[in-house]
Amino acid sequence: MDKKLLSSSEFYRRRYQNFATLSVIPIALLVICLIVFSMYATKEIVVTSTGELTPASNVTSIQSISDNAITTNNLRNNKTVKKGDTLLKYEKTKLDSQTQLYLEETGQAIQEEKAPEVKATQDGILHLEKDYSGQKAIPNGTTIGEIYPNLQKEKAINLTYYVNSNYIASIKTGQLARVSLKGDNNKNLLLKGKVIAIDKTATTTKEGNVFKVRARIDLEKQEKKYLKFGLQGKVTSIVARKTYFDYYKEKLLASFN
């Protein structure tokens, strides 16, 4: 080769400006950018489950309090009630003839008893276990239903879900929990809340031991019209945030153990 060519810039330009050489710099820059990104960008570490919307305030149970015939029956499913409303009224308890005779002979006054009544103990929506409307008798002690709070007047709602015992140690009160679900009119909703309670004892299921977790969700006015108690959706509990660098470093180290 001519020595004059070796000393020319044209020779070196052609020699080092091939594809392999030119691609080194962009690849190196890309790797550096990825490393910098991984050291600052964070990844959410999550535990997933299925959850249900439940009341944040009290739910009161209603029971029949007498075997007597019912004279007034105001039971109707999904009925709005106010505290003190009469739900059921029974016939007065009649004394048997032997008791009446004894009281008369001993000169004791026969006190007329009031008719037993079941009244609403709080404002809310009546939910019946089954259709008791129009019933003329309900056995004493029978659970009739519950009075749920009116969701449209509530400021918050609970999200109740269960976490496998393998992951419960990572769940802490105050952590963020999200639920995605479909409300009325197939409205897609994403609700966010914070964990407020974790059961201390496990519940045994076919899938193994699980722990009940409750999160509180503060409601926006526009969300309430799409929600109902009992709606279910996918729950994501955010248990930690790590940089991608730390996350993959731990994964790599764990693979060697």
ChimeraX attribute file (.defattr): number of C-alpha atoms within 10 A of each C-alpha:
attribute: neighborCount
match mode: 1-to-1
recipient: residues
	/A:1	5
	/A:2	6
	/A:3	7
	/A:4	8
	/A:5	11
	/A:6	11
	/A:7	10
	/A:8	10
	/A:9	10
	/A:10	10
	/A:11	12
	/A:12	12
	/A:13	10
	/A:14	9
	/A:15	10
	/A:16	11
	/A:17	11
	/A:18	10
	/A:19	8
	/A:20	9
	/A:21	10
	/A:22	11
	/A:23	11
	/A:24	11
	/A:25	11
	/A:26	10
	/A:27	11
	/A:28	11
	/A:29	11
	/A:30	12
	/A:31	12
	/A:32	12
	/A:33	12
	/A:34	13
	/A:35	13
	/A:36	12
	/A:37	14
	/A:38	18
	/A:39	15
	/A:40	12
	/A:41	12
	/A:42	16
	/A:43	15
	/A:44	14
	/A:45	14
	/A:46	17
	/A:47	18
	/A:48	18
	/A:49	14
	/A:50	16
	/A:51	26
	/A:52	19
	/A:53	22
	/A:54	20
	/A:55	20
	/A:56	19
	/A:57	15
	/A:58	10
	/A:59	15
	/A:60	15
	/A:61	16
	/A:62	22
	/A:63	16
	/A:64	21
	/A:65	18
	/A:66	21
	/A:67	15
	/A:68	20
	/A:69	16
	/A:70	20
	/A:71	16
	/A:72	16
	/A:73	18
	/A:74	15
	/A:75	21
	/A:76	17
	/A:77	17
	/A:78	13
	/A:79	14
	/A:80	15
	/A:81	22
	/A:82	15
	/A:83	11
	/A:84	12
	/A:85	14
	/A:86	17
	/A:87	17
	/A:88	21
	/A:89	21
	/A:90	23
	/A:91	16
	/A:92	17
	/A:93	15
	/A:94	10
	/A:95	12
	/A:96	8
	/A:97	9
	/A:98	9
	/A:99	11
	/A:100	14
	/A:101	12
	/A:102	11
	/A:103	13
	/A:104	12
	/A:105	9
	/A:106	8
	/A:107	9
	/A:108	10
	/A:109	9
	/A:110	11
	/A:111	6
	/A:112	10
	/A:113	10
	/A:114	10
	/A:115	13
	/A:116	17
	/A:117	18
	/A:118	18
	/A:119	16
	/A:120	20
	/A:121	16
	/A:122	17
	/A:123	16
	/A:124	22
	/A:125	20
	/A:126	25
	/A:127	20
	/A:128	20
	/A:129	12
	/A:130	11
	/A:131	13
	/A:132	17
	/A:133	12
	/A:134	13
	/A:135	15
	/A:136	14
	/A:137	16
	/A:138	19
	/A:139	13
	/A:140	12
	/A:141	12
	/A:142	13
	/A:143	16
	/A:144	18
	/A:145	20
	/A:146	19
	/A:147	24
	/A:148	23
	/A:149	22
	/A:150	17
	/A:151	20
	/A:152	15
	/A:153	10
	/A:154	16
	/A:155	14
	/A:156	18
	/A:157	21
	/A:158	23
	/A:159	32
	/A:160	22
	/A:161	22
	/A:162	22
	/A:163	22
	/A:164	18
	/A:165	14
	/A:166	10
	/A:167	14
	/A:168	18
	/A:169	10
	/A:170	15
	/A:171	20
	/A:172	17
	/A:173	13
	/A:174	14
	/A:175	16
	/A:176	19
	/A:177	23
	/A:178	21
	/A:179	23
	/A:180	17
	/A:181	19
	/A:182	15
	/A:183	18
	/A:184	12
	/A:185	7
	/A:186	9
	/A:187	12
	/A:188	11
	/A:189	16
	/A:190	14
	/A:191	16
	/A:192	19
	/A:193	22
	/A:194	21
	/A:195	21
	/A:196	16
	/A:197	16
	/A:198	19
	/A:199	13
	/A:200	9
	/A:201	10
	/A:202	16
	/A:203	14
	/A:204	10
	/A:205	8
	/A:206	5
	/A:207	7
	/A:208	11
	/A:209	15
	/A:210	20
	/A:211	18
	/A:212	17
	/A:213	22
	/A:214	24
	/A:215	27
	/A:216	23
	/A:217	22
	/A:218	15
	/A:219	18
	/A:220	12
	/A:221	11
	/A:222	8
	/A:223	14
	/A:224	17
	/A:225	12
	/A:226	15
	/A:227	20
	/A:228	16
	/A:229	16
	/A:230	13
	/A:231	15
	/A:232	20
	/A:233	21
	/A:234	15
	/A:235	25
	/A:236	19
	/A:237	25
	/A:238	19
	/A:239	18
	/A:240	15
	/A:241	13
	/A:242	16
	/A:243	16
	/A:244	19
	/A:245	19
	/A:246	14
	/A:247	17
	/A:248	13
	/A:249	12
	/A:250	11
	/A:251	11
	/A:252	11
	/A:253	9
	/A:254	9
	/A:255	8
	/A:256	6
	/A:257	5
